[in-house]
Amino acid sequence: MTTVQLRRYDVEPGRLADFLAWFPGLAPVRAQYGFRLLFGYADDANSTFTWAVEHDGDEAEFSQVEAAYNASPERAAVFETFPACITATQVGFVRPVL
């Protein structure tokens, strides 16, 4: 079993390029905790970024590993250079329907 989390960020107008330049540094840190990035899409016209991350196990296991990841020094190091440009976030677990 795998669990997929879909994440969508609204980014300050004119700051999407800053976010996109920073974001690739996050993938290797998530990978250290068993997360796999499935995709990332930028919508320039609406200044949004949507991505999906997958982890083995159910939602409870995903959340447990994510809590460890969120508290990690590796994540903190990546966020030292975060451009602080996200104005809204939508995060939820999703399932395939097709």
Secondary structure by P-SEA (a helix, b strand, c coil): cbbbbbbbbbcccccaaaaaaacccaaaaaaaacccccccccccccbbbbbcccccccaaaaaaaaaaaaacaaaaaaaccccccccbbbbbbbbbcc
